[in-house]
Amino acid sequence: MTVSTIHLLLLTDLVADLPVAVRLQRLVGSLRAHFACGAVALLKLEGEHLRPVAVDGLVNDALGRRFAVKDHPRLAAIVQRRGVTRFHQDSVLPDPYDGLIDERVGEPLAVHDCMGMALDVEGKRWGVVTLDAIAVGAFDEQAQGDLAKLACAIEAAVRVTRLEAEIRAFRLSGGALPVGTPAPGEDHEILGQSTAITHLLHELQVVADSELPVLLLGETGVGKELFAHRLHRLSRRAGKPLVHVNCAALPESLAESELFGHARGAFSGAVNDRPGRFEAAEGGTLFLDEVGELPLSIQAKLLRTLQNGEIQRLGADRPRRVNVRVIAATNRSLRDHVRDGTFRADLYHRLSVYPIVIPPLHERGNDVLLLAGRFLELNRARLGLRSLRLSPAAEDALRLYRWPGNVRELEHVISRSALKAVSRGADRKEIVTLEADMLDLDPLALPAGVLTRSNDEALQGATAPLLASMHEVVEASQRQAIRQALALHGDNWAAAARQLQLDASNLHKLARRLGVKTGLVH
């Protein structure tokens, strides 16, 4: 494929009616095919981090990773320079993709070529495109020249993608001008590309601009606070405070004062007037986390505030008007609590004007690998490791695990496993691979056959784990067959398709659905 041909392909995609995800994936796929390299990544600069938005040739969890520019000197060099930056094969600077290139997963990339280029949109640094190859000399002067010639086409694709996103946001807001709030911080980002999470994010986008109270429902550890932050950030109140109240941590004796404030002399020790959380959230949003824990006496006063938009400080004579949107969350069944008399029915109906169910992690498919990638990169940086990755068996275990503790449990599993690897003598200067037996997953939440031999030996005598469903067994077999065919044919997808007696395009689609072939974040 000549540079003129790929240039024409990229420009054709610009005018085609393609989903954003498809356009960017075709972009990196075309670049990888032209340069015949191991991996291509398109990363957006967000504050001090680079976020992968499309990759081809990297492991499944790559899209979930966030690369701190200060921790990756190669990426920092690309961001800071104009034009194409190529790193010599003998460069001592560590490569951010060591151990992450799919064609030789886990092997140290001691000799390989790497080049990249900063991308600008409307005069501002948008991000970078990076290319990595196993073969020495893959990026010669001609390759560097080709990448430079393609800069305008790549930046045009990014510009069109951003414009489409702005138009979509404009339409969802009913024609109102965008609020223009900044991108979420790393701590408040929601990772996922599964159907369940995609539908949920769309629903949040629609309801955020209303003034309706929202009740977030979900198991412990699904990240209800993240979704509350997103609702606030997308609403017209985004420029005002978001005040978080953990209702479970409020002692009944202090709950009224904390929520509604108190007047001087209201009780012993009340030496001054003090506003409560409602007043602190004036004009913005009050997030009542674990709202099912509120005592009945406080529930009545909360109901009055939702009905009348008024609060009355403890010990005060006059009510005060407040302008606050309420988002509540619970991991309990409030309907059951209404039936047993521990939660007011009228308050329940006021809070649940628009209930939103957050799916548990085990219903989010390959999102678990994106989230694992995020936690892997955080622990790699925290422990000073060259590279931290999952073995294929560990990936399968994460996919099949039931995750009773959801995202919070996944974070703890990755952190614990990384520490365990270091404590067992892993060399921080080499690629560290987490095997399935290092994850210490609860065998009762794993289908049979997932544990490695070392797991089985360690867990002899334990209660037998749950059997896998037929769907899980079929998908696991399909993953294994695809990986074996790719290994047999040197990662040649066309040859692997012939081996498996599949159409090549269907093989790519199946591999992407199963998480064997990486896609991109929406």
C-alpha atoms as one frame of an Amber mdcrd trajectory, in Angstrom:
protein
   0.000   0.000   0.000   1.568   3.277  -1.132   1.351   6.484   0.856  -0.934
   7.912  -1.834  -3.283   4.954  -1.471  -3.519   5.171   2.302  -3.927   8.945
   2.037  -6.888   8.390  -0.299  -8.395   5.777   2.051  -8.189   8.132   5.025
  -9.750  10.998   3.088 -12.519   8.715   1.798 -13.370   7.722   5.374 -13.661
  11.404   6.300 -16.652  11.913   4.007 -18.190   8.482   4.649 -21.068   8.094
   7.105 -19.135   6.041   9.655 -19.506   5.724  13.415 -16.706   7.471  15.276
 -15.388   4.177  16.623 -15.212   2.610  13.175 -13.476   5.612  11.597 -10.677
   5.704  14.179 -10.231   1.927  14.113  -9.917   1.989  10.324  -7.373   4.765
  10.712  -5.012   2.815  12.975  -5.627  -0.384  11.031  -4.666   1.294   7.767
  -1.522   2.760   9.332  -0.475  -0.609  10.696  -1.025  -2.278   7.307   0.949
   0.392   5.452   3.929   0.400   7.783   3.763  -3.386   8.370   4.468  -2.845
  12.056   3.539  -4.604  15.267   1.205  -1.994  16.739  -0.298   1.444  16.151
  -1.976   3.546  18.835  -3.847   6.827  18.750  -3.692   8.548  22.139  -5.475
  11.681  23.305  -3.752  14.085  25.695  -5.934  14.697  28.753  -4.168  16.781
  31.355  -1.023  14.911  32.349  -2.097  11.593  30.815  -2.391  10.068  27.373
  -5.554   8.014  26.849  -5.655   5.405  24.053  -8.726   5.985  21.869  -7.880
   3.445  19.148  -5.244   0.707  18.965  -4.307  -2.103  16.615  -1.835  -4.814
  17.622  -1.795  -4.229  21.382  -3.118  -6.545  24.100  -6.742  -6.523  25.188
  -6.294  -4.300  28.230  -4.345  -1.559  26.411  -7.390   0.647  25.892  -7.973
   0.815  29.637  -4.477   2.065  30.423  -3.731   5.711  31.078  -0.131   6.663
  30.391   1.217   9.410  32.658   3.445  11.487  30.384   5.971  12.104  33.158
   6.435   8.343  33.642   7.071   7.577  29.962   9.984   9.544  28.477   9.337
   8.339  24.926   5.767   9.576  24.992   6.923  12.833  26.612   9.429  13.367
  23.802   6.763  12.783  21.137   4.308  15.152  22.837   6.868  17.937  23.143
   8.296  17.830  19.608   6.950  18.802  16.223   7.050  16.355  13.376   8.071
  12.702  13.486  10.157  11.404  16.381  11.999   8.102  15.925  13.845   6.248
  18.663  16.954   4.289  17.760  16.926   0.565  18.477  19.624   1.111  21.100
  17.690   3.855  22.913  17.872   3.451  26.673  14.468   5.069  27.127  11.873
   2.441  28.169   9.061   1.758  25.726   5.512   2.181  27.122   4.379  -0.878
  25.147   6.999  -3.322  26.405   5.166  -6.627  26.790   1.962  -5.213  25.329
   2.448  -5.913  21.619   0.100  -8.740  20.750   2.296 -10.653  18.324   4.896
 -11.432  21.014   3.052 -10.953  24.243   5.300 -11.021  27.272   8.633 -11.064
  25.469  10.972  -8.180  26.307  11.204  -5.849  23.330  14.956  -5.356  23.600
  15.444  -4.587  19.895  12.638  -2.946  17.994  11.769   0.271  16.240   9.489
   2.969  17.568   8.343   6.259  16.109   5.542   8.679  16.776   4.157  12.072
  15.939   2.315  14.749  17.895  -1.115  15.735  16.569  -2.564  19.253  16.698
  -6.184  20.303  16.301  -7.024  23.991  15.901  -3.550  24.989  17.008  -3.625
  22.956  20.229  -1.849  19.708  21.067  -4.550  17.028  20.801  -2.453  13.917
  21.351  -0.071  11.558  19.555   0.068   8.615  17.189   2.666   5.930  17.938
   4.005   3.035  15.869   6.014   0.090  17.215   7.712  -2.743  15.324   9.540
  -5.859  16.424  11.862  -5.860  13.407  14.945  -3.659  13.519  15.007  -0.960
  10.853  11.282  -1.035  10.134  11.026   2.740  10.377  13.678   4.004   7.978
  13.812   7.477   6.483  11.137   6.612   3.938   8.765   5.396   6.664   9.350
   8.550   8.666   8.681  10.623   5.560   5.463   8.696   4.888   4.206   9.354
   8.407   4.961  13.065   8.043   3.007  13.164   4.761   0.028  11.542   6.468
  -0.047  14.049   9.350  -2.719  16.273   7.790  -5.005  13.318   7.020  -4.649
  11.893  10.549  -5.334  15.276  12.139  -8.341  15.758   9.841  -9.785  12.420
  11.026  -9.358  13.523  14.645 -10.919  16.925  13.893 -13.957  15.375  12.181
 -14.382  12.931  15.064 -14.366  15.753  17.605 -16.844  17.780  15.559 -19.210
  14.805  15.334 -19.030  14.355  19.109 -19.887  18.036  19.642 -22.847  17.799
  17.244 -24.104  14.669  19.005 -23.871  16.410  22.395 -25.680  19.437  20.952
 -28.557  17.270  19.712 -28.824  15.369  23.002 -29.041  18.644  24.903 -32.115
  19.610  22.861 -30.341  22.332  20.941 -28.865  24.072  23.971 -25.291  25.235
  23.822 -22.844  22.728  25.348 -22.003  23.356  28.975 -18.311  23.102  28.153
 -17.257  21.316  31.294 -13.755  19.874  31.378 -13.018  16.228  30.723 -13.375
  13.975  33.753 -10.341  13.526  35.929  -8.702  10.132  35.965 -10.446   9.267
  39.239 -13.902   9.948  37.776 -13.530   8.349  34.344 -15.943   5.557  33.388
 -14.253   2.836  31.350 -16.249   0.488  29.174 -17.368  -0.375  25.674 -19.820
  -3.216  26.395 -23.404  -2.917  25.216 -24.609  -2.596  28.810 -22.324   0.318
  29.657 -22.802   2.029  26.280 -26.582   2.070  26.752 -26.171   3.297  30.317
 -23.905   6.184  29.319 -26.382   7.230  26.646 -29.190   7.155  29.209 -27.135
   9.313  31.585 -26.468  11.801  28.782 -30.207  12.178  28.173 -31.369  12.456
  31.792 -28.473  14.645  32.977 -29.914  17.805  31.451 -33.244  17.374  33.240
 -33.903  18.503  36.790 -35.401  15.160  37.786 -34.178  13.398  40.923 -32.228
  10.269  39.960 -31.899   7.071  41.994 -28.791   5.008  41.159 -29.262   1.310
  41.906 -26.502  -1.278  41.920 -24.458  -3.774  43.863 -21.638  -2.752  46.173
 -18.532  -1.789  44.235 -20.100  -1.006  40.838 -19.009   2.646  41.047 -22.236
   4.510  41.783 -20.282   7.612  42.800 -18.630   7.755  39.347 -22.025   7.795
  37.667 -23.260  10.507  40.025 -20.248  12.630  39.084 -20.990  12.047  35.400
 -24.630  13.108  35.806 -23.535  16.306  37.515 -20.774  17.016  34.990 -23.194
  16.681  32.047 -25.924  18.790  33.649 -26.503  22.528  33.530 -25.392  22.637
  37.155 -21.870  21.493  36.281 -20.358  24.844  37.237 -21.795  24.606  40.753
 -20.811  22.285  43.633 -21.384  18.558  43.797 -21.643  17.672  47.499 -21.271
  14.012  48.488 -22.991  12.744  51.653 -22.350   9.200  52.856 -25.620   8.558
  54.664 -24.310   5.327  56.184 -21.631   7.297  58.043 -24.032   9.843  59.563
 -24.854   9.197  63.229 -28.569   9.701  63.804 -27.857  12.351  66.437 -25.895
  14.449  63.924 -27.693  13.653  60.668 -30.168  16.553  60.814 -27.463  19.105
  61.588 -25.181  17.750  58.837 -27.849  17.855  56.147 -29.834  20.960  57.087
 -27.445  22.938  59.322 -28.103  24.404  62.770 -28.626  27.753  64.465 -26.481
  29.099  67.244 -27.564  27.605  70.576 -29.518  24.775  68.936 -27.697  22.311
  71.148 -24.782  22.184  73.549 -21.660  23.166  71.632 -23.495  25.016  68.815
 -21.665  28.311  69.365 -22.242  29.589  65.799 -24.736  29.295  62.963 -23.648
  26.515  60.608 -24.985  25.757  57.125 -25.630  22.131  56.224 -24.882  20.075
  53.126 -27.976  21.307  51.279 -26.829  24.911  51.522 -23.287  23.897  50.553
 -24.725  22.432  47.339 -26.743  25.560  46.478 -27.246  25.766  42.719 -25.589
  22.390  42.257 -26.137  18.752  43.125 -26.414  16.857  46.412 -25.399  13.198
  46.141 -26.956  11.073  48.887 -24.951   7.859  48.854 -26.471   4.829  50.632
 -29.701   6.765  51.105 -31.404   3.636  52.462 -29.422   4.080  55.694 -31.142
   7.350  56.663 -33.198   7.117  59.871 -36.965   7.593  59.550 -36.876  10.902
  61.430 -34.546  12.399  58.813 -36.482  10.862  55.937 -39.522  13.000  56.794
 -37.503  16.222  56.690 -35.774  15.190  53.458 -39.199  14.578  51.902 -40.334
  18.081  52.853 -37.263  19.562  51.210 -37.854  17.622  47.992 -41.507  18.692
  47.952 -41.135  22.371  48.837 -37.517  23.234  48.051 -37.075  24.436  51.633
 -34.892  23.476  54.572 -34.994  24.542  58.184 -31.822  24.636  60.209 -31.953
  22.812  63.512 -33.026  25.339  66.144 -34.028  28.005  63.578 -37.461  29.634
  63.374 -37.691  30.237  59.644 -37.211  27.953  56.632 -34.727  28.736  53.874
 -35.179  28.230  50.138 -32.636  25.982  48.422 -32.045  25.230  44.762 -30.472
  21.784  44.714 -30.824  18.713  42.521 -30.745  15.429  44.439 -29.090  12.257
  43.173 -29.417   9.283  45.496 -27.791   5.853  45.430 -28.286   2.564  47.205
 -27.263  -1.080  46.999 -30.428  -2.104  48.836 -33.943  -2.846  47.609 -35.793
   0.240  48.827 -39.083  -1.370  47.828 -38.436  -4.126  50.357 -37.625  -1.507
  52.984 -40.882   0.287  52.174 -42.756  -2.964  52.734 -41.085  -3.633  56.073
 -41.615  -0.051  57.211 -37.977   1.102  57.437 -38.210   3.467  54.456 -40.985
   5.918  53.699 -43.020   5.093  50.601 -43.590   8.775  49.735 -39.865   9.516
  49.951 -39.073   6.479  47.819 -41.377   7.716  45.077 -39.854  11.213  45.268
 -36.296   9.900  44.976 -36.985   7.322  42.276 -38.555   9.613  39.701 -35.869
   8.288  37.340 -34.206   5.081  38.589 -31.050   3.918  36.819 -29.671   0.416
  37.302 -25.874   0.122  37.065 -24.911  -3.318  35.728 -22.610  -5.537  37.804
 -19.137  -6.176  36.416 -19.832  -9.789  35.420 -22.495  -8.519  32.966 -20.075
  -6.140  31.223 -18.096  -8.675  29.187 -14.625  -7.540  28.131 -14.933  -4.295
  30.105 -13.185  -6.213  32.881  -9.984  -6.216  30.800 -10.169  -2.472  30.130
 -10.548  -1.845  33.842  -7.760  -4.308  34.586  -5.531  -2.379  32.175  -6.166
   0.813  34.098  -5.232  -0.841  37.408  -2.222  -2.608  35.870  -0.752   0.688
  34.684  -1.410   2.355  38.041   0.388  -0.455  39.878   3.208  -0.554  37.332
   3.911   3.117  38.052   3.397   2.732  41.807   5.839  -0.188  42.071   8.366
   1.167  39.590   8.050  -1.757  37.169   9.149  -1.728  33.540   5.982  -3.493
  32.422   3.059  -5.266  34.077   0.683  -7.484  32.130  -1.716 -10.421  32.334
  -1.142 -13.887  30.931  -3.854 -15.255  28.582  -4.967 -17.646  31.357  -5.286
 -14.719  33.769  -7.356 -12.802  31.203  -9.703 -15.779  30.860 -10.025 -16.050
  34.637 -10.952 -12.368  34.921 -13.569 -12.729  32.186 -15.231 -15.759  33.774
 -15.097 -14.677  37.424 -18.446 -13.605  38.942 -17.011 -10.502  40.680 -19.196
 -10.357  43.794 -17.288  -7.202  44.827 -17.422  -5.716  41.302 -14.922  -3.035
  40.203 -13.649  -2.431  43.723 -12.762  -6.112  44.057 -10.990  -6.077  40.666
  -8.862  -3.124  41.767  -7.838  -4.977  44.931  -7.125  -8.194  42.999  -4.735
  -6.457  40.588  -2.988  -4.490  43.344  -2.540  -7.588  45.508  -1.276  -9.696
  42.596   1.268  -7.067  41.555   2.621  -6.860  45.094   2.756 -10.630  45.280
   4.778 -10.791  42.057   7.314  -8.344  43.448   7.484 -10.175  46.782   8.235
 -13.396  44.901  11.331 -11.812  43.404  10.123 -10.396  40.073  12.780  -8.216
  38.422  11.446  -4.666  38.217  13.537  -4.105  35.062  11.884  -6.973  33.184
   8.341  -7.600  31.961   6.270  -8.880  34.891   3.424 -11.231  33.956   0.576
 -11.984  36.348  -0.537 -15.605  36.037  -4.006 -16.885  36.924  -2.833 -18.539
  40.147  -1.516 -15.196  41.440  -4.954 -13.564  41.312  -6.277 -15.447  44.368
  -9.841 -15.420  43.043 -12.576 -16.965  45.166 -13.064 -20.492  43.735 -16.786
 -20.353  44.557 -17.152 -17.469  42.064 -15.188 -19.196  39.278 -16.486 -21.733
  36.762 -14.813 -25.148  36.892 -11.712 -25.579  34.764 -10.518 -21.985  35.006
  -7.998 -22.522  37.788  -4.477 -23.530  36.869  -2.820 -26.660  38.226  -1.182
 -24.669  41.009  -4.582 -23.230  41.955  -6.127 -26.677  42.099  -3.360 -28.011
  44.301  -3.657 -25.058  46.653  -7.397 -25.416  46.882  -7.718 -29.176  47.340
 -10.528 -29.913  49.728 -12.315 -26.628  49.032 -15.917 -26.608  47.945 -16.236
 -27.261  44.200 -16.552 -24.069  42.153 -19.597 -23.291  40.056 -19.899 -24.939
  36.638 -19.499 -22.692  33.617 -22.527 -22.026  31.430 -22.593 -23.527  27.935
 -22.106 -20.037  26.499 -18.952 -19.523  28.588 -17.567 -22.924  27.599 -18.127
 -22.216  23.891 -16.500 -18.783  24.072 -13.482 -20.138  25.969 -13.037 -22.849
  23.312 -13.312 -20.290  20.523 -10.641 -18.091  22.130  -8.311 -21.048  22.506
  -8.830 -22.146  18.876  -8.131 -18.640  17.536  -4.991 -18.236  19.640  -3.681
 -21.634  18.561  -4.324 -20.886  14.883  -2.575 -17.508  15.150   0.419 -19.064
  16.919   0.627 -21.801  14.268   0.650 -19.289  11.410   2.846 -16.597  12.964
  -0.053 -14.215  13.706  -1.131 -14.224  10.064  -4.880 -13.620  10.322  -5.665
 -14.695   6.751  -3.865 -18.029   7.209  -5.521 -18.520  10.612  -8.927 -17.930
   9.012  -8.218 -20.611   6.403  -7.091 -22.994   9.137 -10.336 -22.403  11.041
 -12.410 -22.481   7.847 -13.781 -19.018   8.448 -14.077 -15.917   6.318 -11.257
 -13.535   7.317 -13.622 -10.645   8.090 -15.807 -12.907  10.232 -12.732 -14.116
  12.116 -11.757 -10.526  12.900 -15.284  -9.761  14.154 -15.392 -12.914  16.284
 -11.936 -12.250  17.731 -12.854  -8.687  18.628 -16.087  -9.814  20.325 -14.200
 -12.444  22.318 -11.505  -9.970  23.327  -8.747 -11.740  21.390  -8.409  -8.808
  19.003  -8.374  -5.322  20.504 -10.807  -2.661  19.390 -11.255   0.844  20.710
 -12.994   2.865  23.368 -16.084   4.790  22.380
